[in-house]
């Protein structure tokens, strides 16, 4: 796990973070950082793609054609000659 240093934090903010962490039994700073970079309302790629397909009226049958035409042969490695 990486270490993060935050400089020049006001004493009252540092004290409040320590108290809050002690009350919750977990690092409050970690909780705050996680909520900022991974908010609950974030758009998940799979959900967005599924919604896009539904809006376009696609069904599983529309994707079955890919299984029929898919080339099953293994790919040839690239050559750098």
HUWO-V223792 format. One record per residue. N is the residue number from 1. RES is the residue in one letter. BURIAL is # if it has 24 or more other ideal C-beta (glycine too) atoms within 12 Angstrom, else .. D_CENTER is the distance of its C-alpha to the mean C-alpha in Angstrom with 1 decimal. Layout:
BEGIN
n/res/burial/d_center
N/RES/BURIAL/D_CENTER
N/RES/BURIAL/D_CENTER
END
This chain:
BEGIN
n/res/burial/d_center
1/X/./17.6
2/X/./18.1
3/X/./20.6
4/X/./20.3
5/X/./23.6
6/X/./24.1
7/X/./27.7
8/X/./30.1
9/X/./28.5
10/X/./31.3
11/X/./33.0
12/X/./32.6
13/X/./28.8
14/X/./28.7
15/X/./31.0
16/X/./29.1
17/X/#/25.8
18/X/./27.9
19/X/./29.5
20/X/./26.4
21/X/./24.8
22/X/./28.1
23/X/./28.2
24/X/./24.7
25/X/./25.1
26/X/./21.7
27/X/./20.9
28/X/./20.4
29/X/./19.2
30/X/./16.2
31/X/./15.5
32/X/./15.9
33/X/./13.7
34/X/./10.8
35/X/./11.6
36/X/./11.8
37/X/./8.6
38/X/./6.5
39/X/./9.2
40/X/./10.3
41/X/./11.2
42/X/./8.1
43/X/./8.6
44/X/./6.9
45/X/./8.6
46/X/./10.8
47/X/./11.9
48/X/./12.8
49/X/./14.7
50/X/./16.4
51/X/./17.5
52/X/./18.8
53/X/./20.8
54/X/./22.3
55/X/./23.4
56/X/./25.1
57/X/./26.8
58/X/./25.6
59/X/./26.4
60/X/./25.9
61/X/./29.4
62/X/./28.2
63/X/./25.8
64/X/./28.6
65/X/./30.3
66/X/./27.8
67/X/./28.7
68/X/./32.3
69/X/./32.2
70/X/./29.7
71/X/./31.5
72/X/./31.4
73/X/./33.0
74/X/./31.0
75/X/./30.0
76/X/./32.4
77/X/./31.1
78/X/./31.3
79/X/./34.5
80/X/./34.9
81/X/./38.7
END
